[in-house]
Amino acid sequence: MKESWSIFTPIIQNWQNEQELVKNELHIYPSGSWGPMEADELLQKDGRSWHQL
């Protein structure tokens, strides 16, 4: 039994860490909007912006 936990514990921990990364990096925005504020910030880093049609 201990041997199985030594195999699965690191897998479970890694999965939990990935879930936290995804939760922290996923930017939710309302349908029909221009997208998340982070998209604007990303473009501004390169001196770019969105063009409204």
C-alpha positions in Angstrom: 0.0 0.0 0.0 2.8 2.5 0.9 4.4 1.8 -2.5 1.3 2.8 -4.4 1.1 6.1 -2.5 4.8 6.8 -3.3 3.9 6.6 -7.0 0.5 8.4 -7.0 1.2 11.2 -4.5 3.6 13.1 -6.8 1.1 12.7 -9.7 -1.8 14.0 -7.6 0.4 17.0 -6.3 1.4 17.9 -9.9 -2.1 17.7 -11.1 -3.3 20.0 -8.2 -0.4 22.5 -9.0 -1.5 22.6 -12.7 -5.1 23.2 -11.7 -3.9 26.2 -9.7 -1.9 27.5 -12.6 -4.8 27.2 -15.0 -7.1 28.9 -12.5 -4.7 31.8 -12.1 -3.9 32.2 -15.8 -7.4 31.7 -17.2 -9.1 35.1 -17.9 -12.9 34.9 -18.1 -14.9 37.5 -19.9 -18.5 38.0 -20.8 -19.8 36.7 -24.1 -20.1 39.5 -26.7 -17.5 41.7 -25.0 -14.1 42.8 -26.4 -12.4 40.2 -24.3 -10.5 40.3 -21.0 -8.6 43.4 -19.9 -5.4 41.2 -19.9 -5.6 41.0 -23.7 -5.3 44.8 -23.9 -2.4 44.8 -21.5 -0.6 42.1 -23.5 -0.9 44.2 -26.7 0.1 47.4 -24.9 3.4 45.8 -23.9 4.4 45.9 -27.6 2.9 49.3 -28.3 -0.1 47.8 -30.0 -3.9 48.1 -29.6 -7.1 46.6 -30.8 -8.9 48.3 -33.8 -12.6 48.7 -33.4 -14.5 48.1 -36.6 
